[in-house]
Amino acid sequence: MEELISKVWQIHGLVGRVTAGFLIYNNNRVQFITEEGIQFDELIIVFKKVKWPFLRMGLGFDAKVNGVKYQFSFAKPNPTAPELDDALIDQLLRFSDPGRIWEAVKSFKKLKGDKATTKLWKGILTSPGL
């Protein structure tokens, strides 16, 4: 695969905040970009201890990049997690009961695509030495 661009959420701790961004693979390099800019741009060989935790149901991975541990999910980890293109009203709706139910229903529709994305990244990140 030459290039892959995927929406991803970085998870900060067990119940902490999440950061929406893009994970980009191109020419054996992986970039993680958020609204705040490029978080890393590294060769694939820099990724160490790549694991696919059971608790993320096969929809995310953990890795060390230059000694820093990252936790990623290709599926939106919770209804209040930000989107890159959210409007303020969408964020407020998520905090209401009907909004949370609607977000949960929408997330089930996206699972098939999220699993396909995860499978592509697993192929990229699963190689000897990672």
C-alpha positions as CSV (number, residue, x, y, z in Angstrom):
1,M,0.0,0.0,0.0
2,E,1.4,3.4,-1.0
3,E,-0.8,5.7,1.0
4,L,-3.5,5.5,3.6
5,I,-5.3,8.4,5.3
6,S,-7.6,7.6,8.2
7,K,-9.5,9.5,10.9
8,V,-8.3,8.4,14.3
9,W,-8.8,9.4,18.0
10,Q,-5.8,9.5,20.4
11,I,-6.9,8.3,23.8
12,H,-5.3,9.9,26.8
13,G,-5.6,7.5,29.8
14,L,-8.4,5.3,30.8
15,V,-11.1,7.9,31.3
16,G,-9.3,10.9,30.0
17,R,-9.9,13.1,27.0
18,V,-9.5,12.1,23.4
19,T,-8.0,14.1,20.5
20,A,-9.4,13.7,17.0
21,G,-6.9,13.7,14.1
22,F,-5.6,11.9,11.0
23,L,-3.1,9.1,10.8
24,I,-1.3,9.1,7.4
25,Y,0.9,6.4,5.9
26,N,3.1,7.4,2.9
27,N,6.5,6.2,1.8
28,N,7.1,4.1,5.0
29,R,6.4,7.1,7.1
30,V,3.5,7.7,9.5
31,Q,2.1,11.1,10.5
32,F,-0.3,12.0,13.2
33,I,-2.0,15.3,12.6
34,T,-4.5,17.1,14.8
35,E,-6.1,20.6,14.7
36,E,-3.0,21.7,16.7
37,G,-0.7,20.5,13.9
38,I,1.7,17.6,13.2
39,Q,2.1,15.6,16.4
40,F,4.7,13.2,14.8
41,D,6.1,12.4,11.4
42,E,8.2,9.2,11.7
43,L,9.5,6.3,9.7
44,I,7.5,3.1,10.3
45,I,10.6,1.5,11.9
46,V,10.4,3.9,14.8
47,F,7.1,2.3,16.0
48,K,7.8,-0.1,18.8
49,K,5.7,-2.4,21.0
50,V,2.6,-2.2,18.7
51,K,-0.3,-3.9,20.4
52,W,-4.0,-4.3,19.5
53,P,-5.8,-4.3,22.9
54,F,-8.7,-6.5,23.4
55,L,-10.7,-3.8,25.2
56,R,-10.8,-1.7,21.9
57,M,-12.4,-4.7,20.2
58,G,-9.9,-4.8,17.4
59,L,-10.5,-1.1,16.5
60,G,-7.3,0.5,17.7
61,F,-3.7,0.1,18.7
62,D,-1.1,1.2,21.2
63,A,2.5,1.9,20.1
64,K,5.6,3.6,21.4
65,V,6.9,6.3,19.0
66,N,10.3,7.7,20.0
67,G,9.7,6.5,23.6
68,V,6.2,8.1,23.9
69,K,3.2,5.8,24.3
70,Y,0.3,6.5,22.0
71,Q,-3.2,4.9,22.2
72,F,-5.3,5.2,19.1
73,S,-8.9,4.2,18.1
74,F,-10.2,4.1,14.6
75,A,-13.8,4.1,16.0
76,K,-15.1,7.1,17.9
77,P,-14.4,6.0,21.5
78,N,-17.4,7.7,23.1
79,P,-20.3,9.9,22.1
80,T,-18.8,13.1,23.5
81,A,-15.4,12.6,21.6
82,P,-14.8,15.5,19.3
83,E,-14.9,15.3,15.5
84,L,-12.7,17.5,13.4
85,D,-15.7,19.1,11.7
86,D,-18.1,19.5,14.6
87,A,-20.1,22.6,15.1
88,L,-20.8,23.9,18.6
89,I,-24.5,22.8,18.4
90,D,-23.4,19.2,17.6
91,Q,-21.2,19.2,20.7
92,L,-23.9,20.5,22.9
93,L,-26.4,17.9,21.5
94,R,-24.1,15.1,22.6
95,F,-24.5,16.0,26.2
96,S,-28.3,15.6,26.1
97,D,-30.0,12.1,26.6
98,P,-31.5,12.1,23.0
99,G,-28.1,13.2,21.6
100,R,-26.2,10.4,23.3
101,I,-28.7,7.8,22.0
102,W,-28.5,9.3,18.4
103,E,-24.6,9.2,18.6
104,A,-24.6,5.6,19.8
105,V,-26.9,4.5,16.9
106,K,-24.7,6.4,14.3
107,S,-21.6,4.8,15.7
108,F,-23.0,1.3,15.0
109,K,-23.5,2.1,11.4
110,K,-19.8,3.1,11.1
111,L,-18.4,-0.1,12.6
112,K,-17.9,-2.0,9.4
113,G,-15.9,0.8,7.8
114,D,-13.9,1.2,11.1
115,K,-13.0,-2.5,11.1
116,A,-11.9,-2.3,7.4
117,T,-9.7,0.7,8.3
118,T,-8.2,-1.1,11.3
119,K,-7.4,-4.1,9.1
120,L,-5.4,-2.0,6.7
121,W,-3.4,-0.3,9.5
122,K,-2.8,-3.7,11.1
123,G,-1.2,-4.9,7.8
124,I,1.0,-1.8,7.8
125,L,2.0,-1.9,11.4
126,T,2.4,-5.7,11.8
127,S,5.9,-6.5,10.5
128,P,9.0,-8.0,12.0
129,G,10.7,-5.7,14.6
130,L,7.6,-3.7,15.5
